[in-house]
Amino acid sequence: PISLLKGRWHPYAQALAGGSKATQEVGAVDLDTAGFAMAAGGGLDFRLNAAISFRVVSVEYTRAWIHDLPGFSARRGWQFKAAFVVRAGTW
């Protein structure tokens, strides 16, 4: 994520593409499915210093093109997170 703001509060948005894999154990048998996935979301970081920020809120929607497993579907989902962010490199 790239931010052009100079203050402590930094909103961000991101879009990701890759893969998703879900595995379920049924008795002694492992069932799994894998496929293409995309995620999009955004949030708000509070910058503590040049290297560390606190991610106050992050909301992300994920869509995966995989098959359902018995008893649940892992195709779509929402994530609500808070975290510490550590940056490496030139700031």
TAQUI-V784353 format. One record per helix or strand. SS is the DSSP state (@ for helix, = for strand). FROM is the first residue (numbers start at 0). LEN is the number of residues. If there is no record, write none. Layout:
SS_FROM_LEN ; SS_FROM_LEN
This chain:
=_8_18 ; =_28_19 ; =_51_13 ; =_68_1 ; =_71_1 ; =_75_11
